[in-house]
Amino acid sequence: MRTLANWLGGLASVAIVLFGAWYLIASQGWLPRLSDEQKAAIALMEQPLPSSDGDNALVTLELIHYDVPDADWAKWQAYGSSGLQKALDAAGYHRLLKSADIPNCGSDSRACLEEVLDDPLAAREKQTRVAKVIARLPKLYRATYASARQSSQKLDWLEPPAAFTTPGHLGGLDAALDFADGDVESAVGKVCRQATFWRGLISHSDMLIAQLVAARYTIRAGEMLNGMVMREPLRATPSADCLEAFVSLSAGERSLCNAMRGEHAFFTAIEFENDADQPLLGPGINKAHANALFASANARLCDDDYVQAIRSDNQEAIKPLTCSWTEKLFDPAGCSLFQMGQAAYSDYIHRVDDYSANLSAIRSALAINSRTSGVTLMSAFQQRPDGDLREQQRMDTQDDGFAVLTLATGSFHHSYRFEPLPLRGDESVEVPAE
């Protein structure tokens, strides 16, 4: 019995020593060591982003909501986007419009235009309540890029940068009211200015959410513009420069590589702290290792072969990354966070491709609807602008008999919802076979 007790005591001592060694190694971050692949991923993610002249749209978006004098804007532009709202409040500036007071203008841009035309008085009342911010929208449209990196402040993962819903709703309301008032030239000019602004942010954003939102609002502007051209084909013809906003996305614009660099920069700036109210049950996250795991996942979006594997639905090539056994042993918290937070970025690649097809369809619909007198609908469809996505487009008729421009079955991925674009018809439409 004594021998057994000694043996168990010795075993317990060894276990305590081993646990202490593990705890010391894990808590100090000595292991796991970064692999060569992880170091290469970090180097790729930390490459400098293309420089952009002008103002940061994320900062400007916040500033237009406050009574900040023009003379003070340069100081706040240099501050950066993170924590800007709290800093402006602390500096004594007053917010002109609270998020809860932002009026929606239809569920989408087409509904916005119809809503304003159906009840311009109610729309005017909305515009009056938010007139001060609407008057500042031109300041936002002069911004040339969106970035969360231009900030010396500590980032808080519970306080993300400002969203873009405000200018989308207010800009649409403002343009639709001009159209309802008969000022078609002003309405078209405002919608085109918005489309150009959003399209610019697709190319010059190092944030995934900014790139995706910018693409969606370019589409929204195009849908509203198409509704204006439908109703006023002679007066609402968009300029060639305006139509450039709806050209299908280039390979660079469809890439999420720079967006992933922004995601990496945002993640690495976050400090994970132990909760003081909870007992310290184990070592915290190994931040250097967590950053390396995150970089490895993001760097895959810069690999052309990996991106093509996603587009071809090669499941074997796009399996999620996993931690090795040593990583799980010495950084269990970091690996758990990595496995839970490794987003399915493949869906975003499909989404950007779908946005590209949608933009190209808008450009074709605008060309068809702004056709000169005497040109039939079918002729206009056949003469629509050339482009790499033209073959996906087809004409159809809805249940109400009106013509629409739609896309061939299978043009889109997953759950993306494309709304057929109404066309100005003058004859029955012969529906081509798929």
Secondary structure, 3 states (H helix, E strand, C coil): CHHHHHHHHHHHHHHHHHHHHHHHHHHHCCCCCCCHHHHHHHHHHCCCCCCCCCCEHHHHHHHCCECCCHHHHHHHHHHCCCCHHHHHHHCCCCECCCHHHCCCCCCCHHHHHHHHHHCHHHHHHHHHHCHHHHCCHHHHHCCCEECCCCCCCCECCCCCCCCCHHHHHHHHHHHHHHHHCCCHHHHHHHHHHHHHHHHHHHHCECCHHHHHHHHHHHHHHHHHHHHHHHHCCCCCCCCHHHHHHHCCCCHHHHCCHHHHHHHHHHHHCECCCCCCCCCCCCCCCCHHHHHHHHHHHHHHHHCHHHHHHHHCCCCCCCCCCCCCHHHHHHCHHHHHHHHHHCCCHHHHHHHHHHHHHHHHHHHHHHHHHCCCCCCCHHHHHHCCCCCCCHHHEEEEECCCCCEEEEECCCCCCCCCCCCCEECCCCCCCCCCCC
